[in-house]
Amino acid sequence: MSTNASTAPIERVVIAGGGTAGWMTAARLATALERQPVEIVVVESSRRPSVGVGEATVPAILDYLRDIDIDPFAVLSLTEGTFKLGIEFVDWLEDGHRFFHPFGLYGAPTRGVSFHQFWLKMRAAGRADRLERYSLCSALAEQNRFRLPLRKPEGDLTVFSWALHFDASLFADVLKKVCRRRGVRHIDAEIKRGELCAAGDNLVALHLDNDGVIKGDLFLDCTGFSSLLLGGAMRVPFTDWSQFLPVDRAITAPTKRTRELAPYTRSTAREAGWQWRIPLQHRVGNGYVYSTRFTDGQTAERLFRSTLEGSLLAEPRTIRFQTGHRESFWVGNVIGIGLAAGFLEPLESTSITLIQTAIERLIDRFPTKTISPALRDDFNRTTTLEYERIRDFLILHYWGNRRIGEEFWDKMREAPLPERLDHKVRLFRDSGRIVRYEWDTFLDPSWISLYAGLNLLPDRHDPLADFFEEDELEAAFQKMQAVVRENLASSRDHADFVAQHCASRRPQSVVNH
């Protein structure tokens, strides 16, 4: 029986570029299309290093590893990785102040009222501790301890998740091995140019530096900032968001670890941006993200070097970038994934998340050879929304500062907010209510951690929280803190947990079957 041209299946997917984006995409597609007659080809040159600094993730990475049937403990072992319970923000509000964004809940809701409303009521009465005191995830991080979440949580107080810190280059190596086992073809070559069809609206082939030509039905651009296919061959313009997020450089370098093996990422506010610290088993990943409008490269590097712990394991290198995204993510038969599609600074470790959601969005809308415009349009619409929602969450980190008298921070604090973010902030500061939009990546506890951490709190609470008297709430709050202490007692030192379950010396297969 012949196949109608409009429903003819995709026969070859060509992934341009490797790195984290390319190999994550190849591994996930190889799993999703396991019984389909689709060839997956990755074109990556061993002579071209990837950016490879994205070492921190969010809990969604566990879903990705499950979907490609990889043991996360094996990944940690093979990538010198550690556990991540959230992000500590140092000096963002003002010097000497810190707060924590946990991957877990605060307190427990009652009678349909969120815990933070009761906390606002008790805080106004002077009878509540810091918000972090009612979060098991925050308490574990503060004590440098770790335990796995309970399979059947004993109420909301014990609900939390975790993510991974890992060496990005080693993670790509793990994914390559998975791809080889699953039949992904790898071509080691540089891409010279893309060949368009006669109409100019689709790509038909990639021309390589070894005089090879690779044809395909669907092309996935994972070529990083260069965006060779989406921005290059398809000439898709870039939407610049530097007016919202002006940081445009990052100095990165690994150092020897001299401090505790913390189960969290640390982000410290600096003169013209912020600095990350990511603890791995074999080293610490460091980076200073800054704006060239407010400092120069030499000054930034001096500051960066002066704040590093331990000795340098490699000389610092500078990465240039621009915040924003391509106007369309899917044009013709070309889809941008990762940095080729857009860039949002790594303040909340969303780079790998954006790769992951793009892959899942593609799988959910996987086309035939004759690509439906409706699929493309929906992919572009939802991806744009996701980028905007993350952008707004990042903006709030800067806007909420009180670092008075510092040019960069003064400008960020005085900048007008995007309309939807402004609505979110106004409603919360009015009555503690959380606004949820379509494709909001960050859930209510994340927003609450930021509002509380930056002291963007309302003067009143939900009237429904007045169902309970203050004495009743104080007793309930004390019980919550007791539950946190009990669970802390059953946890272990993070370094000990890593050493037992995923130390790098433990050889093991990464694939579960």
N, C-alpha and C positions, 0 to 999 in steps of 0.2 A: 504494500500500500504506500503510495507516495505521500510525502510530507508537504503540506502547504507552506509556501515561502514565508508567510508571516508567523508560522509556528515552528519553523525549523530550529532545532536546538543549537545552542552555542557549542561549538566543537573545541575551541581553544581559547583559553584566557591567558593573556600575556601580562605579567606583572613587571613593570619597568622599575628597577631598583630593588635593593634588598633591605638591609638594616632591620630595625625593629618593625617598621611598617610593612615592608615587603614580605618578610618571613612570617609575621603574624597573619597576614592576609592569606598567604599560600597555605599555611598549616590549617587554618580554619576552613578555607574553601575545599581543601583536599578531604577534610572530614565531612563537610556538609554535602559534597558532591561525590561521595565515595562510590556510589553505585551508578553514577551517571557517566556516559562516554565523553567526558570532558577532559582535555589535556590542559594541565596547568604548567606554565613555563615562567620561571623567574630569570630575568636578565640582570645580572649584577656583576660588576667588575671587581675583582679582588684588589685592583690597584686604586680603587676609590674608597677611602674610609668613610664610614657613616658618622653622623653627629655623635650618636652614642652616649649622651649624657643623661638621658631620661631614666634615672635609677629608682624613682619612687612611683608607686601606683596607688590606686584606691581599691576598695574591696571588690569591685566588679571584675578585677583580674582573676579572681577565683572562679567566676562563672566561665571566663574564657578558657582557663586551664581545664576545667571540667568538660567543656564542650569539645576540646581536642584530646580528651582522655589522658591528661598529664597530671601526675602527682605533684602538688605544690611543694611538698617537702623535698622531693627530688630536685625540683627547680631551685629551691634555696640552696641545696647542697652543691649543685653544679654551677651556680652563679655567684657563690660566696655571699648569699643573701641573708637577710635578717627579716624579722617581723615588723610590721608597722601598724600602730594603733591610732595614728592621727598625726596632727602637725602642731608643734608648739610655736607660738608667735611671740617673739621677744622684741620689746621696745617699739612695737607698732603704734600703740596708743601714745606712749611717751617713754622716755628713758627710764629703765628700771621696772617697767610693767611687762607682764607676760600673761598670756592666756592660752588655752588649749582647744583645738578643734578635734573632738574624738569621733571615732567610727562607732558610735553607740548612742543609746538614749539617755536622757536625763530623767531621773525620778520615775514616777508612774502616774498616768492620767487617772482621773476619778470622775464618775458621773458625766462622762463625755467632755470634761474640761481638761485641757493640756496641763501637764505638771508645771510648766513655766509660769502659768497664770497664778497658781497657788504660791509659787516662789516669789513672784512680783508682790503679791499681797503681804507675804511674811517679810520680805526684804524691806518694804516700806515701813513695817512695824519694828524693824531692827531685830527680827527673830529668825533670820535665815543665814546660813553659811554661804560661802561662794558657790556658784552654780556647779562647778566641777566636783564639789563634795558629794553630789548626788548622782555621779556617773561612775560606774565601775570601770569603764574604758579609760577615763581620765585618771582614776586612781591607780590603775595598773601602770600606765605610762609614767606617772609622777614617781612611782617607786621602782621604776626600771624592772617591772615584773611582767610575766606573760603566762597566760593559760588559754587553752582553746575554749570557745563558747560552748555552753551546754547544748546538746542536741535537742533537749526539751527544756527550754528556759523556765526557771521558776519565777515567772512574772517579768515585767518589763525591765526591772532593775538589772537583770542579768543578761539582757540582750545587747550584744555588741558584735562587731565584725573585725576583720583584720585584712591587711594587704601585705605587699611584699616590697622590700628594698632589694635591688639586685644590680649586678654589673650588666649593663645593657649589651655590651659586646658578647659576653658569655651567654646571655639570654638568646641573642640572635643565633649563636652557635647551636644551642639546644633546639631551637625551632628548625634549623637547617637539617639536623639529624631526623627530626620527626617528619619533615617534608620528604627526605630521601626515602624513608621507609614507606611513605604513602604515595610514591610514584611521581612526585613533583620533579620536573626537569629543570636543571640549572644550566644557564649559558653564561660563561665567564667572559664578558665583553663589555666594552663601552658603547653606549648608544650615541650614534653620530646625528641621526635625525629621524623624524617620523614622516612617513609617506601618507599623504591624504588621498582619498578617492577623488574621482573626477569632479564631483560636486563640491568637494572641499568640506563636507560636513561630517565625515567619518575618517578614522585612521584605518589604514589597511595593513601597514607593516612598519617595523622598525629596522633601520639600516645600522649595522654595527661596525665597529672599527676593524674587525677581522674580515671585512668584506661580506659578512654573512647578512642575510635578510630573514627576519622572523615575522611571519604573517599571523594574524589573529582575528577573532570575532569581537572580543571585548578586551580593552586595554585598561589596566589599573596603574595609575601614576603614583609610584612610591619613590620618586626621585628626590625627595627632600625639598629644601628651599628653592632649588633650581626649577622645579616644576616643569620638566622638559616637555611633557606631553600636554598637560592641561593649560599651563601658562604659555608654553612655547609653541608647540604645533597647533593647538586649538585656539591660541591667542585669547584666552579668557582673562579679562581685566581683574585687578586686585582691589578689594574693598579695604581701604586703610582705616584702622581704628587707633592710630597713634594719638589722636586727640583725646581719647579716653584712657589709653594705657601707653604712656610715652617711652617706657623702657625699650631700648633697641640694641643692647649689647649684653653679652654675658662672658665673664672671665671664669674659666673652669680649671680645676686642678685636683688631682688626688693627693692625699697626705696619709702619713702613717697615723694610725689611731692610737691616741694616748689616754682617752677618757673611756667612760662606761659605754657598754654596747646598748645604747638606748633603743627602745622599741618605737621610735617615732622620728619623723623628720623635724628639723628645727629651721625656722625662718626668722632671721634677725634683720630688723630695719637698719639701713645704712644711710649715708649722706644723700645719695641720689638714687636709691633703690633698695634692694634687700639681698641678703646672703643666705644660701642654703647650706645645711649640713646633713648628709645622709650617711649613717653608719653601716658599713658592710663588715663582713668577717675579716677581710684582708686589708681593708683600707677605709678611708673616709672620703666620700664624694663631696666636693665643695664648689660653689659657684657664686659669683657676685653679679646680679642682674641690675643694670643701671641705665640711666638715660643720658645720652651724649648732649642733650640740651642743658644739662645741669652739672656736668663734670666732664673731664677729658680722660682719655685712656690711661695716661701715665699716672694721674692722680688716683684713678679707680684701681689700677693694679697695685700701687703702693698700699692703699687701704686694704685691699684684698690680702696681700701678703702679710700685712701686719696683724691680721686677725686669725690666721690659720693655726690650727693645732698640729703638732707633730711636724716632721720634716716632709718636704715635697717629694713625691714619688715620680713626678714628671713636671716639666715646665708648664706654667699656665698658658692656655691658649684662648683666643678671643673668638666668639661667635657673633656674627651680625644677624639681626633679624628685624622684621617689621610685623607689628601686631595687626591681625585682620584675616581675611580669607578671600579666596577667589569668588567672583560674583556668582558663578555657578560651580557646583561640585561635580556635576555629571553633564557633559556636553557630548552629543553624538554617541559614540561608543567608547568614550574615555571618561574614567572616574578618578578623581584625586582622592588619595587616602594619606593621612598623616600630614607632614609638613608641606607636601606638594599641594594640599588643599587649603591650608591655612595655619596660622600660628597664634596660640594664646600662651602667654608666659607660664612657666611651670609652678606658679605660686601654690596651686592646689593639686598639683600632680595629675593634670587632666590630659596631657599629651597622649599617653597610651590609651586612656579612656576614649578619646576621640577616634583613634585608630579602631578600637574595638567596636564602637557603636556604628562606625561607617561600614565595617565588615558585616555586622548583623543586619544593618539596613539594606545592604546589597543582597544578602542571602534572602531576606524577606521579599525582595523585589527582583529576584534574579530573572533576567530577561531571556527572550529568544533572540535569534539573529536580527529579526526586525524589531527593534526596540520600541516599546510603547512610550509615546510622549508623556502619558499619564504617570508611568513609573518614574521617569526622569524628573518630572515636575514635583512629584511627592517627595522623592529623595532630596531634591534641592530645597524644598520648603522646610522639611523637618530638620535637615542638617543646619540650615541657616538659623532656625529657632534655637537649636542646641548651642551653637556658637554664641548667639546673643545672650542666652541665659547664663552660660559660664562667664562670658565677658562681664556681665552685670555683677555677678558674685565677686569677681576679682576686683572690680572697681570699688566695691564697698570696703574692701580691706584698706585701700588708700584714703578714700574719702572720709572715713571715720577717725582719722588720726588727730592728735593734739600736739604735734611736734611744731609748736609755734616758733617762728623766726627762722625756719629752714626753707630755703627757696623751693626745692622740689616738693616738700611735704605741704607747704603753704598753698602751692598751685593745685596740688591734688585735692586738698580739702575744700578749696574755693570753687572747683570746677562744677558746673551744672551736671546733674545726673541724667542719664537717659530716662525717657518718660516712664517706662514700666518699672524701672528700678526705683525711681522717685516715688511712684505710687506704693511700692512695697514698703519702702522705708517710712513714708508718712503714716501708713496704716499701722505699722508696728509701733512706731513712736507715739501714736495716739492711744492705742489700747492693747498692744501686745499681740495683735492678730497677724497671722502668717498668710501671705498671698501665695498661691501656687499657680504657675502658668504651665501650659503645655510644653513638654520637653525640658522641664526644670531638672537639671542633673543633680542638684543638691537638695536634699530633703529638709524637712522642718528643723531637725536637731542641728544641722550644719548652719542654717541661718541664725538660729537661736545662739549658737556658740559665738558667732560673729557679733551679733547685736549686744550680747552680754559682755563679750571680751573687749569691745570698743566703747562700752558704756552708752550705747544708743538705746536706752531703755525708756519706757513710758512712765508717766507719773501715776497712772492708774492701771487697774487690772480688770479682767472680765468679771462683771457682777455675779456671774454664776459661781465664781470661786468663793463667794460669801456664804455659800451653803454651810461651810464648816467654820467653826470658831477658831480663833488663833491658837488656843490651847490644844484643840484637836489636831490642828495641822502641825504644831510643834512636836507632838507625840508621834505623828506619822512620819515626820521628817527624821526624827531620831531613829525610828525603826529602819528607814531607808538607809541611813548611814551605817547602821549595824549590819545590814545585809551586804553593803559594800565591803565592810571590814571582814566579814566572814569569808567572802569570796576572795579577797586579797590573801587571806591566810592559806587558801588552798592553791595559790598560784606559786610560780617559781621565778627565780632570778632569770631575766631574759637571756643573758649569756649562757647560763646553765641549760636552759631549754634548747637554745640553738645547738649547743655542743652535743646534747644527747640525741636530738631528732634530725638535725640537718647540717651538721658540721661538714665542711668541704672535703674532709678526708674520707668521707663515707662514699665509696663507689656504688652506684646503683643505676638501674635503667630508668630513664625518664618516662617512658611510655608504659601505661598500666597494663596493656595486653600484648 
